[in-house]
């Protein structure tokens, strides 16, 4: 039995007959529908109803569909909007698409076209739940990311040291800043340093400071970042790349809450919360002697792991909308938009560089697009080999099944009767599965 689709849809049209007809059709397909007769009522409805998609008539009194679209882009970045045009005129369609609409429907509305457009829009839709000021810049509707933010909010109220782990480009510094913003230290400095970005001696001087004449070129005393962050928070980014000698010195600072500048004799008291971040597997480094165990446990009082962008694909349309808005504001130009096919391509691509890579791709697309609408072809060029790697549900299921059958055949060395018992299937059905997935039991028998 095929399950019905799900999703929340807000209908906006001043024609009560069309509003009723669309509501009936969409509810019959399993969608949750709210219907209102004006753009003003649609905006008021948002406080009580969070849609995944808005379908709005273009021509309405007071505020038309394009005006509603622009207001929704400000309030709910990433929320998909489909515009209904009266006669399907080209100028109306172009205006709607260039304004950022996902697509348009023409009157009279064909039922199959309606359902196809809704299905496509819901694949790449989503409005971000706005976080409070402490997490400004973190845009998400992903449940895993929300749990990360809840964990961060709880630990922010304490002075516990936090180790943020996650792949490069997942936003570790942004989360560290949010932790600081939510902490009692928020009125004091937040200072960040990348431990892999400079030579050992320079890193030592930057962290702990130095006295005049401590080394060649030290023509004046220099206050280190521990002192600069006094009362606030210091982020040690890429802590896994810190040289062993500096790990020893950092451990002493954390134990004694005192820092001794290079070339200095006196230890200075410091009151700093330390947050560290890394994309490396520090536990693996412990085993190999690349990271001090005592320092690891000093830093890793609370561990927060950030999900990769591939694990929060529903956030991609939101992030893209945010980047487009930022780029337009920086350039003082009209915001460009992606064609629906281009958004689908972004959502299904592989992102080894995570959010940083996505941001770079969006900037590149905006710079190279001669049209207000960024095409799928341009996205394809930017993504190269990483385009379209997400399997469909059917393909993913088939791949899982084939791997599962192969594993059982390996365990039983090609004995079909035994393999069928392990899979809890009768022998005939099991043979059919093997045939469907082009697996020959003889290939798994020992020779």
C-alpha positions, 0 to 999 in steps of 0.5 A, a space after each residue: 500500500 502506497 502512503 499518501 504524501 505529507 506536507 503543509 500548504 497555504 493557499 492564497 486566492 481572493 476567488 472563493 470557488 478556486 480556493 475551495 477547489 484547490 483545497 479539496 484536491 490537495 486534501 484528497 491527496 493527503 496534504 494539510 491545507 489552510 486557505 485564506 483570501 488575501 496576502 494580509 491574511 496569509 501573513 497573519 496565518 504564519 504565526 499559527 501555521 508553518 507551511 512547507 509551501 505557499 500557492 498564491 494567486 498573482 492578481 489580488 487587491 492591496 498586496 499581490 502575489 509578488 508582494 507576498 512572495 517578497 515578504 515571505 522571502 524576508 520572513 521565511 527564507 527558503 520557503 517555496 512559493 508557487 504563483 497562479 497566473 490568470 492566463 499564463 502570459 509570458 510576462 507574468 511567468 517571467 516576473 514570478 520566476 525572477 521574483 524568486 517563485 519556485 514556479 507558476 500555474 496557469 488558470 484553469 489549473 490542471 490537476 496533474 500539473 498541480 500535483 506534479 508542481 506541489 510534489 517537486 516544490 516540497 522536495 526542496 522546500 523548507 522554512 527555517 525556524 528562527 533562532 534567538 539572537 544568540 545563534 544568529 547566522 545558524 540557519 536550520 530546520 534539521 532535527 539533528 542540528 536543532 539537538 546540537 543547538 539545544 545542547 549548546 544552549 544548555 552548556 553555554 550557561 556553564 563554564 565547562 570547556 567544550 570540544 566541537 568536532 565535525 568535518 571542515 566547513 560545517 560551521 564550528 566557529 559559528 557554533 562557538 560564537 553562538 556558545 559565547 553569545 548565550 553565555 554569561 561572558 557574552 559582554 566580554 571578547 570572543 577571540 578565535 585562532 586557527 592552530 593550523 594556520 601559522 608556524 609553531 613559534 608564531 602560534 606560541 607568541 599569538 596565544 601566550 604573548 611575548 616580552 620585548 627582546 624575547 626573540 629576533 624581531 620582538 621590538 615590543 611586548 605583545 599581549 597574547 590572545 589569552 589576555 586579549 580574551 580576558 573574561 570572555 571566550 577563546 576558540 582554539 580552532 583545529 586544535 588537533 594540529 597544535 604542535 606537541 610542545 605547545 600542547 604541553 604549555 596549553 595544558 599548564 595554562 588550563 591547569 593553573 589559569 595562568 599564562 607566561 609570555 615568551 621571554 617573560 618570568 612572571 605568570 599572569 592570571 587569566 580568566 578565559 573560557 576555552 572552546 576547541 574545535 577539530 575535524 580530526 579524530 583526536 581519539 585516534 591521534 591519542 593512540 598514535 601519540 599525536 595528541 596528549 591524553 591529559 590535554 584531551 580530557 581537559 578540553 573535552 569536558 563536553 563534546 558537541 558533534 556537528 552533522 555534515 551538510 549531507 546529513 542535513 539536506 533539508 537545510 540546503 534550500 534555506 542556506 542557498 536563500 540566505 547566501 543569495 540574500 547576503 550576496 545581493 546586499 553586499 553588491 547592492 543589487 537585485 537578488 538572483 534566484 535559482 531555477 527549480 531544477 538547479 535547486 534540486 541539483 544542489 539538494 542532491 549533490 555531494 558536499 565534501 566541503 560542507 557549508 563552506 563549499 555550498 557558499 562558494 558554489 552560490 557565489 560562483 553561480 551568482 558571479 557567472 550567471 548573466 540572467 537573474 535566474 541561475 540555470 541548472 547547467 551553470 550549477 552542473 558546471 560548478 559541481 562537476 563530479 559531485 553533482 547528483 550523487 543522492 540515490 533515489 529511494 528505489 535505487 537506495 533500497 535496491 543497493 541495500 538489498 543487493 549488499 545484504 544478499 551478498 553478505 548472507 551468501 558470503 557468510 553461508 558460502 553460497 548455500 542458498 537453503 542456509 542463506 534463506 533461513 538466515 533471511 527468514 525467507 522461503 527458498 523459492 522467494 530467496 531465489 527470486 530475490 537473487 535473480 532480481 539482483 543478478 546474484 549467482 550463489 556459485 560465485 560465493 562458494 569456496 573453491 
